[in-house]
Amino acid sequence: MDEDERQFLLTVAWLFMRHGRRERALSVCEAVYEADPENGVAAVALAELLLERGETNRAVDVLRTADVPDELAHAEAVLETRALRLAGRGAEADSRWRRYIESRKGADRQWIA
């Protein structure tokens, strides 16, 4: 599967999600993720759908194997923190969120304590 095909399928999955066809979206996202487990966009979409189904540990695994682009770093941190919390792994969730906050610090982000 080349990049154009992946982009097309992820767009199809997004359309399914927007129109309430979550199971179809899940199938498409799983196919894209299976073809390329490092695809961060597919991983974020798949993790969101997995969380809706209560598959918290699988959502964490999907996010941790992917190479999520910087523009989705916030979504990744929120989803992983949420998945960890829902899985009963509170200390890990707190640590994950703190790592994200620390990564956002800098001259432009002085408001973060």
N, C-alpha and C positions, 0 to 999 in steps of 0.2 A: 504494500500500500504506500503510495507516494504522498507527499505533503498536500497536494491539491485534493486528493481523495480523503485524507484525514480531515482537512478543513471542511469539505463538503459534508462529511458524515457528522462532524461536530455541530455544524449548522442545522442539519436535520434533527439531531438530538435536541438542540435548543428549541427548535420549532415544536417538537413533540412535548417538551417540558412546558412551554408557554401555552399549549393547548390542552393541558391536563392528561397527556398520554405518557405518564411517568414510566410505566413498564417498558414501553417501546423506546423511550429515551435511554433507559437503563441498558437495554439490549445493545443499542448502538454504541453507547459509551463503553460498555464492556468489550465490544468488538475492537474499537479503536485502541483501548488500553491494552488489550491482549496482543494486538499487532505491534504496539510500541509502549511498553510499560514506563518508559521515561518521559512520555508526552505529558507535560504538566497541565496543559489545558484539559485534556481528557481526564486526567487524574482528579482535578478539582471538580469537574462536572460529575464524574462517577462517585467521588466521595460524598458529595451533597446528596445524591440519590440513595446511596447506601445508608447514610444517616437517617434519611426518611424511613427506611425499612428497618432501622434498628440494628444494622450490621456495623456496629461501632469499631470493633477491632479490625475488620476488613478495611474500613474507611481509613483508619490510621496507617495500615500497611500500604494501601494504595498511595497515599500522600507521601509516605516516606521513601518509596521507590522511585518517585517521579522527579524530574528536573523542572520544577515550577518556575516560570518566568517571573522576573522582578515585579512586573505589573500585577501579578496575582499573589504576591507575597502576603498581603493582608488577608485575602480569602483563604489561603492555605493555612495561615496561623489560626484564624477563627475556626475553620473546620476541624483542624487537628485538635485544638484545645477543646472544642465542643465534644468531639468524638471521645477523647480521653476522659473528659468529665462524665459523659454518659456511660462510659465503660467502667466507671468506678475507680478510675486512676487519677484521683484528684491532685496528688502531689506532682505527678508527671504533667498534668494539665497546667498547673500553676507555673511549673518550670518552663514549659513550652511557651506560654504567654510572656513570661519575663524575658526569655531569649528574643522573642519577636520585638518587644518594646526596646530592649537594649540595642537591637540591630537598627532601629529607626532613629537613635540618638545622633546628634551631630549639630553643626552650626545652625542648620535650618530647622532643627527639631528640639530646641531648648525647652519647650513647654513640657516635654516628657520627663517625669521625675524618675 
